[in-house]
Amino acid sequence: MPQLKICVERLRVTASVGIYPNEKRKKQLLWISAELVAPQADCTSDTMAASVDYDRICSEIRRVATLRHYQLIENLAYHIGVALQKLSASQKVCVRIDKPLAARKNRAQTIAVEVAIA
């Protein structure tokens, strides 16, 4: 059976993240991407029951990101990865979080973390 990957690229999420006092006072924009490897999905079937619902994936990312304040984006990425793995029974989940405010402040094109849960 073919291996299925479900990908969400740069989901726009506003969340409370950061270690500095000004970051704790104001939510900031994050771009969250996720890739789920779903070996149990049946690509030969044409029914939703055989796949992973990407609307649920996006909702779960937003739910976890807004649960509380996260000091580190890598910790947020870990919690999103664990939640997505439970939601989808995926073999592997990779979560990337881009933090544009940190990139702009440091004159970088991108500052991001990536966490893989297997």
C-alpha positions in Angstrom: 0.0 0.0 0.0 1.4 3.5 -0.8 2.5 5.7 2.0 0.4 8.9 2.4 1.8 12.2 3.6 -0.6 15.0 4.6 1.0 18.4 4.6 -0.2 21.7 6.0 2.1 24.6 5.0 2.4 27.9 6.8 -0.9 27.9 8.7 -1.3 31.4 10.1 -1.7 31.2 13.9 -1.6 34.0 16.5 -0.3 32.7 19.9 1.3 33.6 23.1 5.0 32.6 22.8 8.3 33.8 24.0 10.6 34.3 27.0 10.8 38.1 27.0 8.3 40.3 29.0 7.0 42.0 25.9 6.4 38.6 24.2 4.4 37.5 27.2 2.1 40.6 27.0 1.2 40.4 23.3 0.3 37.5 21.1 2.4 37.1 18.0 2.1 35.7 14.5 3.5 32.2 13.8 3.5 30.2 10.6 3.0 26.5 11.5 3.6 23.7 9.1 3.0 20.0 9.7 3.7 16.8 7.8 2.0 13.6 8.8 2.9 10.2 7.6 -0.2 8.1 7.6 0.6 4.5 6.6 -2.8 3.3 7.4 -4.5 5.6 4.9 -5.8 3.9 1.8 -5.0 6.0 -1.3 -6.9 3.5 -3.5 -10.1 4.4 -1.7 -12.1 7.5 -2.6 -13.8 8.0 0.8 -13.0 10.3 3.6 -13.0 7.3 6.0 -9.8 6.1 4.4 -7.9 9.4 4.9 -6.9 12.1 7.4 -9.2 15.1 7.6 -7.0 18.2 7.1 -9.6 20.5 8.5 -9.3 18.6 11.8 -5.5 18.9 11.6 -5.7 22.7 11.2 -8.2 22.9 14.1 -6.0 20.8 16.3 -2.9 23.0 15.6 -4.8 26.1 16.4 -6.3 24.5 19.6 -2.9 23.5 21.0 -1.2 26.8 20.0 -3.9 28.8 21.9 -4.1 26.6 25.0 -1.6 28.5 27.0 1.6 30.6 26.9 4.6 28.7 25.6 8.1 30.1 26.4 9.8 28.2 23.6 8.5 27.5 20.1 10.2 24.1 20.1 8.0 23.1 23.1 4.9 24.3 21.2 6.0 22.3 18.2 6.5 19.2 20.3 3.0 19.6 21.9 1.4 20.1 18.4 3.3 17.0 17.1 2.1 14.8 19.9 -1.5 16.0 19.5 -1.5 15.5 15.8 0.0 12.0 16.2 -2.8 11.0 18.6 -5.5 12.6 16.4 -4.4 10.9 13.2 -2.6 7.7 14.4 0.3 8.8 12.1 3.6 6.9 12.1 5.5 10.2 12.0 4.7 13.8 12.5 7.0 16.7 11.7 6.1 20.2 12.9 7.8 23.4 11.8 7.2 26.8 13.4 8.4 30.0 11.8 8.6 33.1 14.1 8.5 36.1 11.8 8.9 38.7 14.6 12.2 37.1 15.7 13.4 37.0 12.1 12.6 40.6 11.5 14.2 41.7 14.7 17.4 39.8 13.8 17.3 40.8 10.1 16.9 37.2 9.1 14.7 35.9 6.3 13.4 33.1 8.6 13.9 31.9 12.1 12.2 28.5 12.7 12.3 25.3 14.6 11.3 21.8 13.4 10.4 18.9 15.7 9.8 15.3 14.5 7.7 12.9 16.5 8.1 9.2 15.5 
